[in-house]
Structures are given as structure tokens and as C-alpha cells.
Amino acid sequence: MRTVRRLMYADVLGAVAFVTVAFLALFFFIDFVDELNDVGKAGYKLQHAALYCALLVPGHFYELFPITVLIGAIFAMARLAQSSEFTILRTSGLGPGRALSLLAVLGLSFAAITFVVGDYVAPYFDRVATNLRAGVRGGMKLEGMGAWLKDRRDLPGGGERMDSINVGRVAPDASLEDVRIYEFDTQGQLLTRLAAKRGHVGGGKWVLEDVQRTEWPVQGADTPPRDTHLGQLEWPSTLTPAVVSAAVATVRSMSTIDLYRYASHLSENEQAAQRYEIQFWKKALYPFACLVMMGLALPFAYLHARRGGMSLMVFGGILLGISFVLLNNVATHLGLLQNWIPWVAAGAPSAVYLLLSLAAFRWLVRNR
């Protein structure tokens, strides 16, 4: 059985490696061409664009690896069927269950690689790429109206106070810029507005610089708002640096634990957290897509490949991979629109394709 394992694993690993390198090279070229539009602006040079695109490669690897596993495994299985090697293995005692278990072990290894790259390697390099671009171009403006956070604090005399924070930009040194803090009382009346040009997050407090403070009088008082300019201000906060980093980061650069922490923070502060909960479950379940892809590839070994059948099978694998990506994205959006349970929205595509692969495998084993 060791010889059979070596034969199958060598074919699958070689094909998967070839397809992965080809796809990563293609996506690097696409990213590089897209970055050429920004070359020459604000000191952004050609070497910066090339390095930035290279730093995005681990993220592309994480996103594409299950698809390349599917295409590479289909190619390897179809080649074994075309050369009759798989037929010889079957007549030598390689049963369906044994073949499925061999590929399942390899699929779990691919899943482990996907998890490590997605949770540690890709987020790190994505942050480096973001800092590189921000350092060259003088900071990173956050999408839309910036990042919004809420801070729930206990008052000394009892009760709670809810503060809203908006961050407009992230500086090259990872400090926050264009910080707006709105402090409300227990009845929801605005008490104070802090507008700081720069802020640093620390344990239990924020250090704000160049602060414009506006204080409104209590309800019923006939006094105008008072403006004060402060060079530096320490603002107490329960927000941890990890939560703030997750809020200003893109979903792509967040690890599984970052998504969990930020989703928990949103839920605790009664904010909409479903989007991040779905992303958390997608991140947690995505590595197991490699196992599903190996199950989808195995039925191709039971097909009798004729002349020209190899290219047709590889094309079918590409279509299966594309359909998986489409279904994954559609399930995410439907989960948000229909308020589905997050783990159902995240795991439905993999479950559908796993059932499809097992059904196809069972039918081929019985009829072929």
C-alpha cells in the first residue's frame, strides 16, 4: 500500500503544485498591471508596485488553493484513468473506501496548509503590503465613512455611557488619524465631541494629539457650547488595541481569532455583527474545502478517459471550481439578506459540494 500511496500522492502533489504556481503567476501579473495606474503618484515607484503585488501572493494562495487542489487532483486522477494505472490499482485490491481514505489524508494535509497560510502568513504579508503602500503614499484612507466603533463604559455613580468613535485614516506608523469621538449620557444626549488629528491606542486609554474639544451644556441649561483646544489628551477607553486593529483592518487581513474578537465586540455593544460572524465561520470552515475538493476529484478516476477526454475533464474541474466560488459568495450575501444562521451561510456551499461528490462517487463505483 505504501507504493500505491507514493504513486497517487506524487501525481496529485505535482499537478497541484503546477496549477497553483500558474494561477499565482497569473494573478500577480493582473495585480501588477492594475498597480501601474498608480506608479508615479506621490512617490509610488515601479519597484514599490512589484513588491506590493508580491506581498499579495500569500493572500491569493489562500483564496485559490482549494480551487487549484480541485483542478490538480482532477488532472492527476484523469491521467491515472487514461493510462489505465488506476484500473490496475483497482484490480490489485484498491477498493473505493481505501482510495477515498488515501485522498482524504492528503486533503487534510492541504487543509492544514490552507489554515496556516490563511491565519498567519497571508494576514501578516497583507499588513506589510498595506503599510508599504501607506508609507509611500502618506497613509491609508479607510473605505466609506471610515471605521466606526462603540465603547461602553461604566460611570462612577452607576449606569453606563456609550461613546461612538470614528477613525478616518491609518498613518504609516499604524497610528490613527482624523479621530472623532462622541460622548453621550445615559439618555443618549450628546455631551462632548473630540476631534483629534492623531491618536495612539494603549491599554485602558487613548492618547490623542492636537484635540479640538466641544462640550455641550446639560439639557435645560441656557449656555452655548464651549470649545477648547488641547495639545494632548488621555481619553479612558475599554477598547483594546486588538479590537481597534480589527476595526480598521480589511476583512481579508483578519485572522480567525481577530474576526471572532471583533464580532464579539459588536454583539456586546448591540451593533450589527452578522457580517463578521459569517466571515468568521467562512474563515474557520474554508480549509476543509480542500477535503471536499479531493472528494470531488476522485470520481474522475472512475471515468474512462478517451482521446481528448483529459482536456474536457480539466475544463470541467475549472467550471466546478468557479461554481464553488460563486456559490460561496452568493451564500454569504443571501445569509446577510435573509438573516441566516452564520455557520449555515458559511458552511452550506461546502456541504452541497461534499454531498455532490459522495453521490457521484457512489454512482460511479456501482456502475463503472
Summary of the structure (lengths in Angstrom):
residues: 368
radius of gyration: 26.5
end to end distance: 22.9
largest distance: 94.0
contacts: 1137
relative contact order: 0.11
helix: 62%
strand: 18%
